[in-house]
Amino acid sequence: LRWVPGHSDIHDNEEADKHAKRAAEGRHSTDSPPETLPGFLRHNTLPLSISALQQAHHRITAERWERLWRKSPRYNRINRIDPKLLHRSFIKLTVEFPKRLTGLYIALRTQHIPLRRYLHRIGKAPSLSCPYCPNVDETVPHYLLDCQQYRI
């Protein structure tokens, strides 16, 4: 194999490359009157690909959601519990979960689950104590890891 400079120093090819570069940058040549161009080329820029439009839409939607979420009254509370709860890693983790399992996972992470600590806080239980373990608060970690009643 031997390299041959195909387009170099050939005036018409150099001119075509220059026009192609200008078009790729979104600048149209003034050589062609706009009315002679196809409709989609009469604007100031070339049309974007579907993929580029989808990427831009997803980026704009994610930025808007992030702004609205940060203004939400729930943002500070959720962020204190788990700063990554509603980020991409959580969504990837739960994308295949049934809705009920995702709800249970969120309830456990936020500790809004019908255990004595939460029920007492909202006035639905007389005390924080685990009904099976004396002098121990019934919390999510206690329920999942320590309580003798629920051990498998």
Backbone as CSV, one residue per row, in Angstrom:
resi,resn,N_x,N_y,N_z,CA_x,CA_y,CA_z,C_x,C_y,C_z
1,LEU,0.846,-1.180,0.000,0.000,0.000,0.000,0.884,1.233,0.000
2,ARG,0.408,2.257,-0.710,1.144,3.502,-0.754,0.146,4.646,-0.643
3,TRP,0.471,5.623,0.189,-0.414,6.766,0.390,-0.336,7.687,-0.815
4,VAL,-1.515,8.106,-1.275,-1.597,9.038,-2.403,-2.444,10.215,-1.937
5,PRO,-1.948,11.421,-2.014,-2.727,12.583,-1.582,-3.894,12.826,-2.542
6,GLY,-5.070,12.300,-2.213,-6.205,12.328,-3.115,-6.778,13.704,-3.376
7,HIS,-6.981,14.510,-2.343,-7.672,15.779,-2.522,-6.740,16.977,-2.429
8,SER,-5.535,16.779,-2.019,-4.677,17.937,-1.783,-4.282,18.617,-3.089
9,ASP,-4.280,19.931,-3.012,-3.854,20.789,-4.118,-4.698,20.659,-5.381
10,ILE,-5.904,20.164,-5.271,-6.822,20.141,-6.407,-7.879,21.187,-6.092
11,HIS,-7.927,22.248,-6.904,-8.733,23.429,-6.600,-10.197,23.083,-6.330
12,ASP,-10.845,22.322,-7.178,-12.269,22.027,-6.993,-12.523,21.255,-5.700
13,ASN,-11.678,20.319,-5.366,-11.834,19.568,-4.118,-11.605,20.456,-2.908
14,GLU,-10.612,21.331,-2.974,-10.357,22.266,-1.864,-11.571,23.167,-1.666
15,GLU,-12.152,23.625,-2.756,-13.338,24.485,-2.690,-14.525,23.721,-2.103
16,ALA,-14.712,22.480,-2.508,-15.805,21.645,-1.969,-15.607,21.412,-0.476
17,ASP,-14.376,21.148,-0.064,-14.097,20.958,1.365,-14.421,22.216,2.161
18,LYS,-14.080,23.375,1.617,-14.343,24.650,2.301,-15.850,24.857,2.482
19,HIS,-16.628,24.587,1.420,-18.084,24.748,1.511,-18.694,23.728,2.477
20,ALA,-18.204,22.525,2.462,-18.711,21.485,3.372,-18.449,21.874,4.818
21,LYS,-17.268,22.422,5.070,-16.931,22.837,6.432,-17.851,23.974,6.885
22,ARG,-18.094,24.947,6.013,-18.985,26.064,6.354,-20.393,25.550,6.633
23,ALA,-20.866,24.605,5.819,-22.210,24.059,6.019,-22.290,23.293,7.333
24,ALA,-21.253,22.536,7.651,-21.243,21.765,8.905,-21.248,22.686,10.117
25,GLU,-20.662,23.873,9.967,-20.657,24.855,11.058,-21.968,25.626,11.124
26,GLY,-22.868,25.358,10.187,-24.172,26.002,10.213,-24.236,27.266,9.379
27,ARG,-23.183,27.586,8.661,-23.174,28.782,7.818,-23.425,28.350,6.379
28,HIS,-24.394,28.983,5.753,-24.717,28.653,4.367,-23.929,29.546,3.425
29,SER,-23.711,29.019,2.301,-23.054,29.787,1.247,-24.031,30.812,0.706
30,THR,-23.538,31.956,0.378,-24.390,32.989,-0.225,-24.457,32.817,-1.730
31,ASP,-23.811,31.787,-2.249,-23.807,31.556,-3.692,-25.175,31.122,-4.195
32,SER,-25.918,30.395,-3.391,-27.217,29.886,-3.823,-28.318,30.736,-3.197
33,PRO,-29.198,31.277,-4.001,-30.324,32.011,-3.432,-31.205,31.061,-2.618
34,PRO,-31.708,31.497,-1.467,-32.499,30.610,-0.594,-33.677,29.951,-1.292
35,GLU,-34.308,30.629,-2.227,-35.491,30.045,-2.879,-35.143,28.855,-3.772
36,THR,-33.882,28.701,-4.125,-33.481,27.551,-4.954,-33.112,26.337,-4.110
37,LEU,-32.988,26.542,-2.790,-32.616,25.444,-1.901,-33.851,24.654,-1.485
38,PRO,-33.695,23.387,-1.106,-34.825,22.635,-0.530,-35.300,23.329,0.751
39,GLY,-36.557,23.138,1.077,-37.159,23.826,2.225,-36.391,23.683,3.525
40,PHE,-35.917,22.490,3.826,-35.232,22.274,5.105,-33.854,22.921,5.154
41,LEU,-33.333,23.387,4.008,-32.020,24.048,3.986,-32.136,25.573,3.934
42,ARG,-33.348,26.099,3.941,-33.530,27.546,3.826,-33.344,28.277,5.145
43,HIS,-33.187,27.551,6.230,-32.983,28.173,7.542,-31.506,28.483,7.721
44,ASN,-31.176,29.093,8.828,-29.784,29.479,9.076,-28.868,28.320,9.408
45,THR,-29.435,27.230,9.904,-28.595,26.085,10.279,-29.128,24.822,9.639
46,LEU,-28.289,23.834,9.539,-28.715,22.538,9.031,-29.584,21.853,10.078
47,PRO,-30.526,21.014,9.647,-31.353,20.317,10.632,-30.517,19.359,11.467
48,LEU,-30.939,19.183,12.731,-30.249,18.267,13.630,-30.748,16.848,13.412
49,SER,-29.936,15.899,13.765,-30.353,14.507,13.661,-31.357,14.193,14.765
50,ILE,-32.113,13.142,14.576,-33.090,12.723,15.591,-32.374,12.407,16.889
51,SER,-31.234,11.751,16.798,-30.461,11.401,17.987,-30.042,12.658,18.746
52,ALA,-29.564,13.675,18.024,-29.147,14.919,18.686,-30.338,15.609,19.336
53,LEU,-31.490,15.594,18.677,-32.696,16.195,19.252,-33.127,15.456,20.514
54,GLN,-33.072,14.123,20.496,-33.440,13.348,21.680,-32.488,13.623,22.830
55,GLN,-31.193,13.672,22.552,-30.213,13.961,23.599,-30.469,15.341,24.209
56,ALA,-30.723,16.327,23.360,-30.990,17.679,23.853,-32.260,17.697,24.694
57,HIS,-33.292,16.988,24.235,-34.546,16.932,24.990,-34.334,16.293,26.365
58,HIS,-33.609,15.180,26.411,-33.347,14.504,27.689,-32.534,15.401,28.621
59,ARG,-31.544,16.100,28.082,-30.715,16.996,28.895,-31.567,18.134,29.459
60,ILE,-32.384,18.760,28.620,-33.228,19.877,29.063,-34.239,19.397,30.095
61,THR,-34.831,18.233,29.864,-35.805,17.690,30.817,-35.148,17.377,32.157
62,ALA,-33.961,16.782,32.131,-33.254,16.461,33.380,-32.880,17.729,34.137
63,GLU,-32.426,18.752,33.431,-32.072,20.019,34.086,-33.308,20.670,34.706
64,ARG,-34.423,20.632,33.982,-35.673,21.217,34.508,-36.139,20.452,35.743
65,TRP,-36.104,19.120,35.668,-36.511,18.314,36.811,-35.624,18.626,38.019
66,GLU,-34.315,18.736,37.803,-33.380,19.016,38.898,-33.706,20.368,39.543
67,ARG,-33.980,21.387,38.728,-34.343,22.712,39.274,-35.624,22.640,40.088
68,LEU,-36.656,21.978,39.541,-37.934,21.865,40.258,-37.776,21.050,41.537
69,TRP,-36.995,19.973,41.480,-36.788,19.122,42.652,-36.100,19.898,43.766
70,ARG,-35.085,20.690,43.426,-34.369,21.455,44.451,-35.258,22.499,45.110
71,LYS,-36.301,22.965,44.439,-37.238,23.934,45.012,-38.335,23.259,45.824
72,SER,-38.461,21.949,45.695,-39.523,21.209,46.372,-39.318,21.236,47.887
73,PRO,-40.404,21.299,48.656,-40.265,21.260,50.119,-39.735,19.913,50.623
74,ARG,-39.821,18.872,49.822,-39.342,17.551,50.243,-37.851,17.359,49.982
75,TYR,-37.259,18.233,49.184,-35.866,18.055,48.779,-34.926,17.972,49.988
76,ASN,-35.005,18.933,50.907,-34.081,18.946,52.057,-34.230,17.707,52.925
77,ARG,-35.463,17.289,53.148,-35.684,16.113,53.998,-35.121,14.844,53.341
78,ILE,-35.435,14.624,52.090,-34.940,13.443,51.381,-33.419,13.498,51.258
79,ASN,-32.891,14.679,51.001,-31.444,14.834,50.837,-30.703,14.516,52.137
80,ARG,-31.304,14.840,53.281,-30.689,14.491,54.578,-30.689,12.983,54.791
81,ILE,-31.759,12.314,54.371,-31.857,10.869,54.562,-30.891,10.140,53.637
82,ASP,-30.944,10.479,52.367,-30.097,9.805,51.381,-29.925,10.722,50.183
83,PRO,-28.771,11.395,50.064,-28.570,12.346,48.973,-28.672,11.716,47.577
84,LYS,-28.494,10.417,47.469,-28.534,9.782,46.152,-29.836,9.037,45.905
85,LEU,-30.837,9.246,46.755,-32.069,8.470,46.656,-32.741,8.618,45.300
86,LEU,-32.785,9.805,44.739,-33.470,9.994,43.465,-32.512,10.285,42.328
87,HIS,-31.292,9.852,42.445,-30.323,10.050,41.370,-30.272,8.821,40.464
88,ARG,-29.479,8.930,39.452,-29.396,7.896,38.425,-29.050,6.523,39.004
89,SER,-28.187,6.455,40.013,-27.800,5.157,40.579,-29.004,4.462,41.212
90,PHE,-29.866,5.223,41.898,-31.069,4.650,42.494,-32.030,4.185,41.410
91,ILE,-32.184,5.001,40.391,-33.106,4.654,39.310,-32.628,3.398,38.584
92,LYS,-31.313,3.304,38.345,-30.773,2.096,37.718,-31.005,0.873,38.594
93,LEU,-30.846,1.039,39.896,-31.034,-0.067,40.828,-32.473,-0.571,40.803
94,THR,-33.428,0.334,40.731,-34.831,-0.047,40.887,-35.610,-0.154,39.582
95,VAL,-34.969,0.042,38.456,-35.700,0.061,37.182,-36.422,-1.255,36.906
96,GLU,-35.864,-2.355,37.337,-36.483,-3.656,37.087,-37.387,-4.112,38.239
97,PHE,-37.424,-3.347,39.339,-38.256,-3.731,40.481,-39.732,-3.533,40.144
98,PRO,-40.598,-4.372,40.692,-42.025,-4.057,40.616,-42.291,-2.777,41.428
99,LYS,-43.343,-2.079,41.087,-43.652,-0.809,41.753,-43.770,-0.987,43.277
100,ARG,-44.372,-2.060,43.698,-44.552,-2.299,45.134,-43.205,-2.427,45.852
101,LEU,-42.252,-3.128,45.243,-40.938,-3.297,45.851,-40.178,-1.970,45.903
102,THR,-40.292,-1.166,44.858,-39.662,0.159,44.864,-40.253,1.007,45.983
103,GLY,-41.561,0.971,46.136,-42.223,1.719,47.214,-41.754,1.256,48.587
104,LEU,-41.614,-0.042,48.767,-41.136,-0.584,50.040,-39.700,-0.147,50.307
105,TYR,-38.876,-0.183,49.273,-37.480,0.253,49.415,-37.410,1.726,49.843
106,ILE,-38.198,2.572,49.199,-38.208,3.994,49.561,-38.719,4.174,50.984
107,ALA,-39.765,3.435,51.349,-40.298,3.536,52.712,-39.256,3.127,53.745
108,LEU,-38.489,2.084,53.461,-37.431,1.671,54.390,-36.326,2.731,54.469
109,ARG,-35.917,3.269,53.320,-34.845,4.274,53.304,-35.260,5.553,54.013
110,THR,-36.518,5.961,53.856,-36.981,7.206,54.485,-37.497,6.958,55.902
111,GLN,-37.594,5.703,56.292,-38.083,5.272,57.593,-39.544,5.669,57.826
112,HIS,-40.297,5.773,56.733,-41.740,5.995,56.817,-42.424,4.661,56.579
113,ILE,-42.312,3.804,57.571,-42.823,2.442,57.473,-43.491,2.124,58.807
114,PRO,-44.517,1.311,58.814,-45.269,1.117,60.056,-44.517,0.326,61.136
115,LEU,-43.443,0.903,61.608,-42.737,0.402,62.790,-42.974,1.419,63.901
116,ARG,-42.761,0.994,65.137,-43.121,1.831,66.290,-42.491,3.225,66.274
117,ARG,-41.259,3.339,65.834,-40.616,4.659,65.858,-41.384,5.652,64.989
118,TYR,-41.754,5.249,63.792,-42.511,6.127,62.903,-43.945,6.297,63.401
119,LEU,-44.583,5.209,63.788,-45.961,5.296,64.261,-46.082,6.185,65.498
120,HIS,-45.105,6.113,66.400,-45.106,6.980,67.581,-44.941,8.448,67.173
121,ARG,-44.081,8.698,66.209,-43.848,10.073,65.759,-45.107,10.716,65.180
122,ILE,-45.949,9.920,64.508,-47.170,10.484,63.927,-48.389,10.282,64.840
123,GLY,-48.129,9.845,66.089,-49.198,9.729,67.077,-50.064,8.490,66.946
124,LYS,-49.581,7.436,66.327,-50.372,6.221,66.128,-49.911,5.058,67.006
125,ALA,-48.856,5.236,67.795,-48.383,4.184,68.708,-48.033,4.835,70.036
126,PRO,-48.280,4.131,71.145,-48.036,4.722,72.467,-46.558,4.896,72.815
127,SER,-45.675,4.093,72.210,-44.255,4.210,72.543,-43.394,3.842,71.351
128,LEU,-42.085,4.114,71.493,-41.115,3.783,70.454,-40.643,2.334,70.551
129,SER,-40.859,1.723,71.695,-40.251,0.429,71.995,-40.789,-0.710,71.132
130,CYS,-39.869,-1.605,70.799,-40.222,-2.818,70.075,-41.088,-3.685,70.992
131,PRO,-42.209,-4.204,70.507,-43.060,-5.023,71.370,-42.424,-6.354,71.769
132,TYR,-41.338,-6.753,71.090,-40.715,-8.044,71.369,-39.365,-7.937,72.069
133,CYS,-38.745,-6.752,72.003,-37.422,-6.560,72.606,-37.513,-5.427,73.620
134,PRO,-37.408,-5.716,74.907,-37.572,-4.683,75.931,-36.479,-3.597,75.838
135,ASN,-36.916,-2.352,76.036,-36.023,-1.185,76.090,-35.233,-0.947,74.793
136,VAL,-35.777,-1.351,73.669,-35.131,-1.108,72.374,-36.162,-0.463,71.450
137,ASP,-35.769,0.645,70.822,-36.677,1.299,69.876,-36.855,0.418,68.641
138,GLU,-38.083,0.365,68.156,-38.363,-0.400,66.948,-38.078,0.487,65.730
139,THR,-36.860,0.404,65.258,-36.409,1.173,64.105,-36.215,0.240,62.916
140,VAL,-35.962,0.807,61.769,-35.711,-0.022,60.582,-34.487,-0.907,60.785
141,PRO,-33.332,-0.364,61.233,-32.180,-1.258,61.450,-32.465,-2.358,62.480
142,HIS,-33.176,-2.010,63.558,-33.504,-3.024,64.568,-34.383,-4.109,63.948
143,TYR,-35.418,-3.702,63.221,-36.336,-4.646,62.595,-35.610,-5.563,61.604
144,LEU,-34.740,-4.989,60.790,-34.065,-5.777,59.749,-32.920,-6.637,60.278
145,LEU,-32.211,-6.150,61.305,-30.970,-6.811,61.694,-30.982,-7.470,63.068
146,ASP,-31.705,-6.885,64.036,-31.532,-7.312,65.421,-32.723,-8.033,66.065
147,CYS,-33.917,-7.685,65.672,-35.098,-8.188,66.384,-35.197,-9.719,66.291
148,GLN,-35.291,-10.349,67.450,-35.354,-11.795,67.534,-36.650,-12.336,66.922
149,GLN,-37.713,-11.581,67.016,-39.015,-12.007,66.513,-39.005,-12.209,64.989
150,TYR,-38.238,-11.398,64.292,-38.270,-11.438,62.826,-37.053,-12.093,62.188
151,ARG,-36.223,-12.708,62.978,-35.051,-13.405,62.413,-35.509,-14.597,61.595
152,ILE,-34.781,-14.842,60.550,-35.116,-15.973,59.676,-34.271,-17.175,60.053
